[in-house]
Amino acid sequence: MSTMTQAPQAIRIIKPHISLNVSDIQQSIEFYSKMFQTQPVKIREGYVKFDLQVPSLNLALNQNSLGAPGATSLTWAFRSSAVQMSPI
């Protein structure tokens, strides 16, 4: 009796996501708009999202009035039927 085995599928990273704390959201919008030559796709009070194509990146900016700028999260979106996610 023969058994068929599937070759492992490659994981395809779709787009990384970086979330940054910033002290001045308006100044950050101006800076990143100039740097990436594009406007944000979403603006809410204290939150901005850039959906960049080049480089392929979702960049979120979060207003942090406590003066602690820096990265708050770094994640990757990927597509693969071989990967299963479970809560930690």
N, C-alpha and C positions, 0 to 999 in steps of 0.2 A: 504494500500500500504506500502510495507516495503522498507526501504532504507539500503543499505550496507555502512558501514563505514570502512575505512581502519585503522588498528592499526598504531600508529606512528612508523616510522622506526628509528632505532638507528643510530646516526652519528658515522662513523668509521674513527678515525684519522689515516691517512696513515703515515705521517712523518712530524715532525716539522722542520722548517727551521730557522736557526739563522745566521745572517750576522754580522760579527765583523769588526771593523776598527782596523788595526794593523800598527805599525810604521815601522816594518821590515818584509816584506813578506817572504823573504827567511828563516829567523830565525823562523818565525811562521810555515812555511811548515815543517821544521825539528822538531819543538816542537810537533805539532799536529800529524805528521806522527808517531813519537815515541809513543805518548800518546795513539793513537787509533790503532797502529800497522797496518797501511795501508797507501797507497799513494793517493794523490789527483786524482780525476777523470777528472778534468779540470784545466788547468793552462793557464792564459793569463797575459799580462803585468798588474801588479797591482791587480790581482784577482786570487783566488784559490778556488776550490770547492771540499769538501770531501763528498761523498755519503756513509754514514755509515750504516751498518746493525745492529750492536750492539754497542752502543744504536742506535735505529732507528732515524737517524738525517741527515739532509742536513746542512752542515756547510760551509758557505762562508766567506772568508777572503778578505778584501779590504785594499789595501795599502793606508794609510792616512799620508801624509808627514807633515800635519799641527799639528801633535802631539796630536791628540784627540782620543786615543784608546777607545774602548767600543762597545757595541751593537748598531747597526744601524737599525736592524729590527728583529722581532720575529713573525713568521707566522706558521700556521698549514695547511697542505694539508689534506683534508678529502673527503670521498666518501659517498654520500647519495642522493637519488633522492628526499628526502623530503626537502632538503635545497636549497634555491634559493639565489644567490648572486646578488646584484645590486650595481652600483657605488655609492660612497658617494658624 
